Amino acid sequence: MMTNETASGIITQIKNLDVTGNPAPLGLLGFGMTTVLLNLHNAGFFALGSMILAMGIFYGGLAQVIAGIQEWKKNNTFGATAFTSYGFFWLSLVALLVLPKMGLAEATDKTAMAAYLAMWSIFTAVMFIGTLKTNRALQFVFGSLTILFFLLAIGDITGNSTITVIAGYEGILCGLSAIYAGLAQVLNEMYKKTVAPLG
């Protein structure tokens, strides 16, 4: 005969079962697609316009914050910190560009922008160390993102446009790697086998 204590324990276990979806693909795709588009601009393919700003607010920004909150609910500190932080990175970057246009703040000079990017470089480098406990795909995303932030910071502080263009091409690669990591997880889960390896 089942006791009340046993029944209560079973009910608690059922309540604690995680039946939610994996938020990582949303976060990776929000980051990756927005990163590719911004770095196509950095590489010189088109001007910075509303398309990139809109992606920065909604997909790179809000979608990643939502993914980060979902990761927190799944008890994933790394995912929560990464997606929420990079979501707010995109929102803050858009604010840096838009606030001066609205007359709400002075435009950020190159030195201040380099400091901003350097802080994100340091944060990303530490997060990269965390990825050494995960798969190769995620290691590549964070490793290439660390390089991207440093290149952009150096490009701003030196005023060397060639470095910024190089950063643009490196950033396209970084963004594509995040897109791959996100879509690979979706496909692998849908097919219940490794369709796209993560390493």
C-alpha positions as CSV (number, residue, x, y, z in Angstrom):
1,M,0.0,0.0,0.0
2,M,1.3,3.5,-0.9
3,T,1.8,5.8,2.0
4,N,0.9,9.5,1.9
5,E,4.7,10.3,2.1
6,T,5.4,8.1,-1.0
7,A,2.6,9.6,-2.9
8,S,3.7,13.1,-2.0
9,G,7.3,12.3,-3.1
10,I,6.1,10.9,-6.5
11,I,3.9,14.1,-7.0
12,T,6.9,16.3,-6.2
13,Q,9.1,14.3,-8.7
14,I,6.5,14.7,-11.4
15,K,6.2,18.5,-10.8
16,N,10.0,18.7,-11.0
17,L,10.2,17.0,-14.4
18,D,11.6,19.4,-17.0
19,V,9.3,19.1,-20.0
20,T,10.2,22.5,-21.5
21,G,12.0,22.9,-24.8
22,N,15.6,23.8,-25.3
23,P,16.0,27.6,-25.5
24,A,19.6,27.5,-26.7
25,P,18.8,27.4,-30.5
26,L,16.7,30.5,-30.1
27,G,19.5,32.3,-28.4
28,L,22.2,31.1,-30.8
29,L,20.2,32.0,-33.8
30,G,19.3,35.4,-32.4
31,F,22.9,36.1,-31.8
32,G,24.3,34.5,-35.0
33,M,21.9,36.0,-37.5
34,T,22.3,39.5,-36.1
35,T,26.1,39.2,-35.9
36,V,26.3,38.1,-39.5
37,L,24.3,41.1,-40.6
38,L,26.2,43.7,-38.5
39,N,29.5,42.3,-39.7
40,L,28.5,42.4,-43.4
41,H,28.2,46.1,-42.7
42,N,31.6,46.1,-40.9
43,A,33.1,44.3,-43.9
44,G,31.8,47.1,-46.2
45,F,28.9,45.4,-48.0
46,F,26.2,47.9,-47.0
47,A,25.5,50.8,-44.7
48,L,24.3,50.6,-41.1
49,G,20.6,51.1,-41.3
50,S,17.2,50.2,-39.8
51,M,17.5,46.6,-40.8
52,I,20.5,46.0,-38.5
53,L,19.0,48.2,-35.8
54,A,15.7,46.3,-35.9
55,M,17.5,42.9,-35.7
56,G,19.6,44.3,-32.8
57,I,16.5,45.2,-30.9
58,F,14.2,42.3,-31.6
59,Y,16.1,39.2,-32.5
60,G,19.6,39.8,-31.3
61,G,18.3,41.6,-28.2
62,L,14.8,40.6,-27.0
63,A,14.9,37.0,-28.3
64,Q,18.2,36.4,-26.6
65,V,17.0,37.9,-23.3
66,I,13.9,35.6,-23.5
67,A,16.3,32.6,-24.2
68,G,18.4,33.6,-21.2
69,I,15.4,33.7,-18.9
70,Q,14.3,30.3,-20.2
71,E,17.9,28.9,-19.5
72,W,17.6,30.3,-15.9
73,K,14.4,28.4,-15.5
74,K,16.2,25.2,-16.7
75,N,18.9,25.9,-14.0
76,N,21.6,26.6,-16.6
77,T,23.7,29.4,-15.2
78,F,26.0,29.6,-18.2
79,G,23.2,29.8,-20.7
80,A,21.3,32.3,-18.6
81,T,24.3,34.5,-18.2
82,A,25.4,34.3,-21.9
83,F,22.1,34.8,-23.6
84,T,20.8,37.5,-21.2
85,S,24.1,39.4,-21.4
86,Y,24.5,39.3,-25.2
87,G,20.8,40.2,-25.6
88,F,21.4,43.3,-23.6
89,F,24.6,43.9,-25.5
90,W,22.6,44.2,-28.6
91,L,20.1,46.5,-27.0
92,S,22.8,48.7,-25.5
93,L,24.6,48.8,-28.9
94,V,21.4,50.0,-30.6
95,A,21.0,52.6,-27.8
96,L,24.6,53.8,-28.4
97,L,23.7,54.4,-32.0
98,V,20.2,55.8,-31.6
99,L,20.3,57.9,-28.5
100,P,22.5,60.6,-30.1
101,K,20.3,60.7,-33.2
102,M,17.3,61.4,-30.9
103,G,19.2,64.2,-29.1
104,L,19.2,62.3,-25.8
105,A,22.9,61.8,-25.4
106,E,26.3,62.8,-26.8
107,A,27.7,60.5,-29.5
108,T,30.2,57.9,-28.2
109,D,33.8,58.7,-29.3
110,K,36.2,56.1,-30.6
111,T,38.0,55.8,-27.3
112,A,34.9,55.2,-25.3
113,M,33.6,52.7,-27.9
114,A,36.9,50.8,-27.7
115,A,36.5,50.6,-23.9
116,Y,33.0,49.3,-24.3
117,L,34.1,46.6,-26.8
118,A,37.2,45.8,-24.7
119,M,34.9,45.0,-21.7
120,W,32.8,42.7,-23.8
121,S,36.1,41.1,-25.0
122,I,37.1,40.3,-21.5
123,F,33.7,39.0,-20.5
124,T,33.6,36.8,-23.6
125,A,37.1,35.4,-23.0
126,V,36.0,34.3,-19.6
127,M,32.8,32.8,-21.0
128,F,35.0,31.0,-23.6
129,I,36.8,29.2,-20.7
130,G,33.4,28.0,-19.6
131,T,32.8,26.5,-23.0
132,L,35.8,24.2,-22.6
133,K,33.3,22.0,-20.6
134,T,31.0,21.8,-23.6
135,N,31.1,20.9,-27.3
136,R,33.5,22.1,-30.0
137,A,30.8,24.1,-31.8
138,L,30.2,26.3,-28.8
139,Q,33.9,26.7,-28.2
140,F,34.3,28.0,-31.7
141,V,31.4,30.5,-31.3
142,F,32.9,32.0,-28.1
143,G,36.5,31.8,-29.2
144,S,35.8,33.6,-32.5
145,L,33.5,36.1,-30.7
146,T,36.4,36.9,-28.3
147,I,38.6,37.7,-31.3
148,L,35.9,39.7,-32.9
149,F,35.4,42.0,-29.9
150,F,39.1,42.5,-29.6
151,L,39.5,43.3,-33.3
152,L,36.6,45.8,-33.2
153,A,38.1,47.5,-30.1
154,I,41.5,47.7,-31.7
155,G,39.9,49.1,-34.9
156,D,38.2,51.8,-32.9
157,I,41.1,52.8,-30.7
158,T,43.5,53.0,-33.7
159,G,41.1,54.4,-36.2
160,N,42.4,51.7,-38.7
161,S,39.5,50.9,-41.0
162,T,41.3,47.8,-42.4
163,I,41.2,46.2,-39.0
164,T,37.4,46.8,-38.8
165,V,37.0,45.2,-42.2
166,I,39.0,42.2,-41.1
167,A,36.8,42.1,-38.0
168,G,33.8,42.1,-40.3
169,Y,34.9,39.0,-42.1
170,E,35.8,37.3,-38.9
171,G,32.4,38.3,-37.4
172,I,30.6,36.8,-40.3
173,L,32.4,33.5,-39.6
174,C,31.5,33.8,-35.9
175,G,27.9,34.5,-36.6
176,L,27.6,31.6,-39.1
177,S,29.1,29.3,-36.5
178,A,26.4,30.3,-34.0
179,I,23.7,29.7,-36.7
180,Y,25.1,26.3,-37.3
181,A,25.2,25.4,-33.6
182,G,21.6,26.6,-33.2
183,L,20.2,24.8,-36.2
184,A,22.2,21.6,-35.5
185,Q,20.5,21.3,-32.1
186,V,17.1,21.8,-33.7
187,L,17.7,19.1,-36.4
188,N,19.4,16.7,-34.0
189,E,16.4,16.9,-31.6
190,M,13.9,16.6,-34.4
191,Y,15.5,13.5,-35.9
192,K,16.5,12.0,-32.5
193,K,20.0,11.4,-33.9
194,T,23.1,13.4,-34.8
195,V,22.3,15.0,-38.2
196,A,24.7,17.9,-37.7
197,P,27.6,17.1,-35.3
198,L,28.5,19.6,-32.6
199,G,31.8,17.9,-31.7
